[in-house]
Amino acid sequence: MNKKGEELNILGYALVFVVMFILGGIIGSISLPEFSGRFFISGLIFGAFATGAGTVVLKFIFNQ
């Protein structure tokens, strides 16, 4: 069963992901060379590392 604190925690992670996705997309559009999907790719990377998911993936890759 989900408790109220767990639901707020998931909502917090979702909010952080969305904010960092938009911010990362803007930074990527400014700093990266022109290619299709640069807003989405850089936003996804920023969002993943802001929520900690990117760190988990890198630990999994480099510990093998």
Biopython code that builds the backbone (N, CA, C, O; Angstrom):
import numpy as np
from Bio.PDB.StructureBuilder import StructureBuilder

atoms = [
    (1, "MET", "N", (0.831, -1.188, 0.000)),
    (1, "MET", "CA", (0.000, 0.000, 0.000)),
    (1, "MET", "C", (0.874, 1.249, 0.000)),
    (1, "MET", "O", (1.894, 1.322, 0.684)),
    (2, "ASN", "N", (0.454, 2.195, -0.763)),
    (2, "ASN", "CA", (1.152, 3.475, -0.770)),
    (2, "ASN", "C", (0.699, 4.317, 0.410)),
    (2, "ASN", "O", (-0.486, 4.398, 0.734)),
    (3, "LYS", "N", (1.656, 4.920, 1.020)),
    (3, "LYS", "CA", (1.339, 5.872, 2.070)),
    (3, "LYS", "C", (1.385, 7.267, 1.479)),
    (3, "LYS", "O", (1.912, 7.462, 0.384)),
    (4, "LYS", "N", (0.846, 8.222, 2.181)),
    (4, "LYS", "CA", (0.772, 9.580, 1.648)),
    (4, "LYS", "C", (2.163, 10.154, 1.369)),
    (4, "LYS", "O", (2.342, 10.858, 0.375)),
    (5, "GLY", "N", (3.122, 9.879, 2.200)),
    (5, "GLY", "CA", (4.476, 10.381, 1.985)),
    (5, "GLY", "C", (5.109, 9.828, 0.731)),
    (5, "GLY", "O", (5.850, 10.533, 0.046)),
    (6, "GLU", "N", (4.825, 8.555, 0.415)),
    (6, "GLU", "CA", (5.391, 7.959, -0.795)),
    (6, "GLU", "C", (4.806, 8.593, -2.048)),
    (6, "GLU", "O", (5.519, 8.796, -3.031)),
    (7, "GLU", "N", (3.531, 8.903, -2.023)),
    (7, "GLU", "CA", (2.900, 9.536, -3.175)),
    (7, "GLU", "C", (3.472, 10.928, -3.408)),
    (7, "GLU", "O", (3.695, 11.325, -4.552)),
    (8, "LEU", "N", (3.708, 11.662, -2.340)),
    (8, "LEU", "CA", (4.298, 12.992, -2.479)),
    (8, "LEU", "C", (5.731, 12.906, -2.968)),
    (8, "LEU", "O", (6.194, 13.779, -3.703)),
    (9, "ASN", "N", (6.436, 11.856, -2.565)),
    (9, "ASN", "CA", (7.812, 11.670, -3.014)),
    (9, "ASN", "C", (7.852, 11.429, -4.521)),
    (9, "ASN", "O", (8.698, 11.993, -5.215)),
    (10, "ILE", "N", (6.944, 10.597, -5.031)),
    (10, "ILE", "CA", (6.890, 10.330, -6.467)),
    (10, "ILE", "C", (6.507, 11.603, -7.219)),
    (10, "ILE", "O", (7.066, 11.892, -8.277)),
    (11, "LEU", "N", (5.571, 12.352, -6.685)),
    (11, "LEU", "CA", (5.172, 13.610, -7.307)),
    (11, "LEU", "C", (6.340, 14.600, -7.338)),
    (11, "LEU", "O", (6.508, 15.333, -8.312)),
    (12, "GLY", "N", (7.133, 14.620, -6.287)),
    (12, "GLY", "CA", (8.311, 15.489, -6.245)),
    (12, "GLY", "C", (9.323, 15.115, -7.312)),
    (12, "GLY", "O", (9.865, 15.985, -7.993)),
    (13, "TYR", "N", (9.581, 13.806, -7.461)),
    (13, "TYR", "CA", (10.505, 13.358, -8.502)),
    (13, "TYR", "C", (9.985, 13.718, -9.895)),
    (13, "TYR", "O", (10.757, 14.122, -10.764)),
    (14, "ALA", "N", (8.685, 13.572, -10.101)),
    (14, "ALA", "CA", (8.107, 13.911, -11.401)),
    (14, "ALA", "C", (8.247, 15.401, -11.685)),
    (14, "ALA", "O", (8.561, 15.793, -12.809)),
    (15, "LEU", "N", (8.020, 16.222, -10.683)),
    (15, "LEU", "CA", (8.143, 17.661, -10.850)),
    (15, "LEU", "C", (9.589, 18.059, -11.154)),
    (15, "LEU", "O", (9.839, 18.878, -12.038)),
    (16, "VAL", "N", (10.528, 17.480, -10.425)),
    (16, "VAL", "CA", (11.946, 17.765, -10.669)),
    (16, "VAL", "C", (12.335, 17.323, -12.074)),
    (16, "VAL", "O", (13.072, 18.028, -12.763)),
    (17, "PHE", "N", (11.845, 16.156, -12.507)),
    (17, "PHE", "CA", (12.173, 15.670, -13.843)),
    (17, "PHE", "C", (11.662, 16.615, -14.920)),
    (17, "PHE", "O", (12.388, 16.935, -15.861)),
    (18, "VAL", "N", (10.431, 17.060, -14.789)),
    (18, "VAL", "CA", (9.857, 17.948, -15.806)),
    (18, "VAL", "C", (10.596, 19.279, -15.864)),
    (18, "VAL", "O", (10.896, 19.773, -16.950)),
    (19, "VAL", "N", (10.888, 19.855, -14.723)),
    (19, "VAL", "CA", (11.596, 21.139, -14.682)),
    (19, "VAL", "C", (12.994, 20.992, -15.281)),
    (19, "VAL", "O", (13.416, 21.827, -16.082)),
    (20, "MET", "N", (13.709, 19.943, -14.900)),
    (20, "MET", "CA", (15.058, 19.755, -15.420)),
    (20, "MET", "C", (15.051, 19.347, -16.894)),
    (20, "MET", "O", (15.992, 19.658, -17.623)),
    (21, "PHE", "N", (14.000, 18.656, -17.339)),
    (21, "PHE", "CA", (13.873, 18.320, -18.755)),
    (21, "PHE", "C", (13.781, 19.588, -19.590)),
    (21, "PHE", "O", (14.461, 19.718, -20.608)),
    (22, "ILE", "N", (12.943, 20.521, -19.159)),
    (22, "ILE", "CA", (12.780, 21.774, -19.899)),
    (22, "ILE", "C", (14.064, 22.601, -19.845)),
    (22, "ILE", "O", (14.508, 23.126, -20.867)),
    (23, "LEU", "N", (14.656, 22.718, -18.665)),
    (23, "LEU", "CA", (15.899, 23.476, -18.516)),
    (23, "LEU", "C", (17.030, 22.849, -19.328)),
    (23, "LEU", "O", (17.781, 23.560, -19.996)),
    (24, "GLY", "N", (17.156, 21.528, -19.273)),
    (24, "GLY", "CA", (18.189, 20.842, -20.047)),
    (24, "GLY", "C", (17.971, 20.977, -21.536)),
    (24, "GLY", "O", (18.932, 21.098, -22.295)),
    (25, "GLY", "N", (16.713, 20.957, -21.970)),
    (25, "GLY", "CA", (16.419, 21.148, -23.380)),
    (25, "GLY", "C", (16.814, 22.522, -23.870)),
    (25, "GLY", "O", (17.338, 22.666, -24.974)),
    (26, "ILE", "N", (16.566, 23.528, -23.060)),
    (26, "ILE", "CA", (16.948, 24.896, -23.428)),
    (26, "ILE", "C", (18.465, 25.028, -23.479)),
    (26, "ILE", "O", (19.008, 25.610, -24.418)),
    (27, "ILE", "N", (19.146, 24.492, -22.478)),
    (27, "ILE", "CA", (20.614, 24.554, -22.464)),
    (27, "ILE", "C", (21.185, 23.784, -23.652)),
    (27, "ILE", "O", (22.135, 24.245, -24.286)),
    (28, "GLY", "N", (20.618, 22.619, -23.961)),
    (28, "GLY", "CA", (21.084, 21.838, -25.104)),
    (28, "GLY", "C", (20.857, 22.548, -26.421)),
    (28, "GLY", "O", (21.695, 22.472, -27.319)),
    (29, "SER", "N", (19.736, 23.234, -26.549)),
    (29, "SER", "CA", (19.460, 23.966, -27.790)),
    (29, "SER", "C", (20.435, 25.110, -27.992)),
    (29, "SER", "O", (20.779, 25.446, -29.125)),
    (30, "ILE", "N", (20.874, 25.699, -26.915)),
    (30, "ILE", "CA", (21.818, 26.816, -27.014)),
    (30, "ILE", "C", (23.245, 26.323, -27.267)),
    (30, "ILE", "O", (23.969, 26.902, -28.077)),
    (31, "SER", "N", (23.647, 25.252, -26.572)),
    (31, "SER", "CA", (25.063, 24.890, -26.580)),
    (31, "SER", "C", (25.450, 23.810, -27.582)),
    (31, "SER", "O", (26.616, 23.738, -27.969)),
    (32, "LEU", "N", (24.511, 22.967, -28.017)),
    (32, "LEU", "CA", (24.870, 21.882, -28.927)),
    (32, "LEU", "C", (24.739, 22.318, -30.385)),
    (32, "LEU", "O", (23.964, 23.223, -30.697)),
    (33, "PRO", "N", (25.497, 21.675, -31.279)),
    (33, "PRO", "CA", (25.339, 21.989, -32.697)),
    (33, "PRO", "C", (23.962, 21.529, -33.192)),
    (33, "PRO", "O", (23.289, 20.732, -32.539)),
    (34, "GLU", "N", (23.568, 22.032, -34.328)),
    (34, "GLU", "CA", (22.235, 21.764, -34.884)),
    (34, "GLU", "C", (22.095, 20.306, -35.322)),
    (34, "GLU", "O", (22.803, 19.857, -36.223)),
    (35, "PHE", "N", (21.185, 19.568, -34.686)),
    (35, "PHE", "CA", (20.788, 18.237, -35.138)),
    (35, "PHE", "C", (19.376, 17.958, -34.639)),
    (35, "PHE", "O", (18.913, 18.566, -33.675)),
    (36, "SER", "N", (18.720, 17.058, -35.288)),
    (36, "SER", "CA", (17.331, 16.760, -34.975)),
    (36, "SER", "C", (17.224, 16.077, -33.617)),
    (36, "SER", "O", (17.903, 15.081, -33.369)),
    (37, "GLY", "N", (16.385, 16.598, -32.745)),
    (37, "GLY", "CA", (16.142, 15.987, -31.447)),
    (37, "GLY", "C", (17.059, 16.442, -30.332)),
    (37, "GLY", "O", (17.082, 15.816, -29.273)),
    (38, "ARG", "N", (17.806, 17.495, -30.528)),
    (38, "ARG", "CA", (18.755, 17.909, -29.477)),
    (38, "ARG", "C", (18.045, 18.394, -28.229)),
    (38, "ARG", "O", (18.550, 18.192, -27.124)),
    (39, "PHE", "N", (16.882, 19.032, -28.370)),
    (39, "PHE", "CA", (16.121, 19.464, -27.191)),
    (39, "PHE", "C", (15.693, 18.255, -26.372)),
    (39, "PHE", "O", (15.863, 18.232, -25.153)),
    (40, "PHE", "N", (15.136, 17.247, -27.044)),
    (40, "PHE", "CA", (14.640, 16.058, -26.358)),
    (40, "PHE", "C", (15.774, 15.274, -25.705)),
    (40, "PHE", "O", (15.664, 14.883, -24.543)),
    (41, "ILE", "N", (16.853, 15.043, -26.431)),
    (41, "ILE", "CA", (17.954, 14.230, -25.913)),
    (41, "ILE", "C", (18.620, 14.901, -24.721)),
    (41, "ILE", "O", (18.836, 14.257, -23.694)),
    (42, "SER", "N", (18.946, 16.178, -24.840)),
    (42, "SER", "CA", (19.607, 16.853, -23.721)),
    (42, "SER", "C", (18.655, 17.016, -22.546)),
    (42, "SER", "O", (19.090, 16.931, -21.397)),
    (43, "GLY", "N", (17.371, 17.246, -22.795)),
    (43, "GLY", "CA", (16.399, 17.330, -21.718)),
    (43, "GLY", "C", (16.246, 16.014, -20.997)),
    (43, "GLY", "O", (16.136, 15.985, -19.771)),
    (44, "LEU", "N", (16.238, 14.918, -21.742)),
    (44, "LEU", "CA", (16.121, 13.598, -21.145)),
    (44, "LEU", "C", (17.331, 13.273, -20.273)),
    (44, "LEU", "O", (17.180, 12.705, -19.191)),
    (45, "ILE", "N", (18.513, 13.623, -20.730)),
    (45, "ILE", "CA", (19.726, 13.374, -19.948)),
    (45, "ILE", "C", (19.721, 14.210, -18.673)),
    (45, "ILE", "O", (20.018, 13.691, -17.597)),
    (46, "PHE", "N", (19.390, 15.486, -18.775)),
    (46, "PHE", "CA", (19.321, 16.346, -17.588)),
    (46, "PHE", "C", (18.296, 15.813, -16.594)),
    (46, "PHE", "O", (18.574, 15.730, -15.398)),
    (47, "GLY", "N", (17.116, 15.454, -17.084)),
    (47, "GLY", "CA", (16.062, 14.954, -16.208)),
    (47, "GLY", "C", (16.434, 13.654, -15.527)),
    (47, "GLY", "O", (16.153, 13.467, -14.343)),
    (48, "ALA", "N", (17.062, 12.757, -16.263)),
    (48, "ALA", "CA", (17.456, 11.462, -15.691)),
    (48, "ALA", "C", (18.483, 11.636, -14.585)),
    (48, "ALA", "O", (18.378, 10.993, -13.540)),
    (49, "PHE", "N", (19.474, 12.496, -14.797)),
    (49, "PHE", "CA", (20.483, 12.684, -13.765)),
    (49, "PHE", "C", (19.968, 13.507, -12.589)),
    (49, "PHE", "O", (20.460, 13.355, -11.471)),
    (50, "ALA", "N", (18.991, 14.372, -12.822)),
    (50, "ALA", "CA", (18.418, 15.157, -11.720)),
    (50, "ALA", "C", (17.634, 14.271, -10.766)),
    (50, "ALA", "O", (17.622, 14.529, -9.563)),
    (51, "THR", "N", (16.981, 13.235, -11.275)),
    (51, "THR", "CA", (16.213, 12.342, -10.410)),
    (51, "THR", "C", (17.040, 11.183, -9.877)),
    (51, "THR", "O", (16.561, 10.436, -9.024)),
    (52, "GLY", "N", (18.249, 11.015, -10.347)),
    (52, "GLY", "CA", (19.123, 9.957, -9.854)),
    (52, "GLY", "C", (19.124, 8.713, -10.715)),
    (52, "GLY", "O", (19.925, 7.811, -10.472)),
    (53, "ALA", "N", (18.262, 8.629, -11.706)),
    (53, "ALA", "CA", (18.185, 7.439, -12.552)),
    (53, "ALA", "C", (19.437, 7.280, -13.406)),
    (53, "ALA", "O", (19.889, 6.158, -13.638)),
    (54, "GLY", "N", (19.989, 8.365, -13.866)),
    (54, "GLY", "CA", (21.204, 8.299, -14.682)),
    (54, "GLY", "C", (22.384, 7.754, -13.908)),
    (54, "GLY", "O", (23.204, 7.017, -14.454)),
    (55, "THR", "N", (22.473, 8.110, -12.647)),
    (55, "THR", "CA", (23.555, 7.622, -11.803)),
    (55, "THR", "C", (23.441, 6.117, -11.590)),
    (55, "THR", "O", (24.448, 5.408, -11.600)),
    (56, "VAL", "N", (22.228, 5.633, -11.400)),
    (56, "VAL", "CA", (22.017, 4.196, -11.222)),
    (56, "VAL", "C", (22.430, 3.442, -12.477)),
    (56, "VAL", "O", (23.063, 2.391, -12.385)),
    (57, "VAL", "N", (22.084, 3.960, -13.639)),
    (57, "VAL", "CA", (22.445, 3.310, -14.905)),
    (57, "VAL", "C", (23.965, 3.289, -15.079)),
    (57, "VAL", "O", (24.525, 2.267, -15.477)),
    (58, "LEU", "N", (24.631, 4.393, -14.789)),
    (58, "LEU", "CA", (26.102, 4.418, -14.932)),
    (58, "LEU", "C", (26.776, 3.468, -13.948)),
    (58, "LEU", "O", (27.761, 2.823, -14.306)),
    (59, "LYS", "N", (26.279, 3.364, -12.727)),
    (59, "LYS", "CA", (26.851, 2.407, -11.766)),
    (59, "LYS", "C", (26.671, 0.988, -12.262)),
    (59, "LYS", "O", (27.574, 0.165, -12.113)),
    (60, "PHE", "N", (25.519, 0.683, -12.852)),
    (60, "PHE", "CA", (25.263, -0.649, -13.374)),
    (60, "PHE", "C", (26.196, -0.962, -14.554)),
    (60, "PHE", "O", (26.707, -2.077, -14.660)),
    (61, "ILE", "N", (26.414, 0.011, -15.430)),
    (61, "ILE", "CA", (27.257, -0.210, -16.607)),
    (61, "ILE", "C", (28.720, -0.410, -16.219)),
    (61, "ILE", "O", (29.376, -1.322, -16.722)),
    (62, "PHE", "N", (29.230, 0.433, -15.331)),
    (62, "PHE", "CA", (30.660, 0.393, -15.017)),
    (62, "PHE", "C", (31.039, -0.617, -13.951)),
    (62, "PHE", "O", (32.229, -0.839, -13.730)),
    (63, "ASN", "N", (30.074, -1.244, -13.276)),
    (63, "ASN", "CA", (30.396, -2.264, -12.288)),
    (63, "ASN", "C", (30.395, -3.664, -12.872)),
    (63, "ASN", "O", (30.604, -4.631, -12.139)),
    (64, "GLN", "N", (30.168, -3.798, -14.156)),
    (64, "GLN", "CA", (30.177, -5.134, -14.771)),
    (64, "GLN", "C", (31.542, -5.479, -15.262)),
    (64, "GLN", "O", (31.746, -6.563, -15.808)),
]
sb = StructureBuilder()
sb.init_structure("model")
sb.init_model(0)
sb.init_chain("A")
sb.init_seg("    ")
for serial, (resi, resn, name, xyz) in enumerate(atoms, 1):
    if name == "N":
        sb.init_residue(resn, " ", resi, " ")
    sb.init_atom(name, np.array(xyz, "f"), 0.0, 1.0, " ", f" {name:<3s}", serial, name[0])
structure = sb.get_structure()
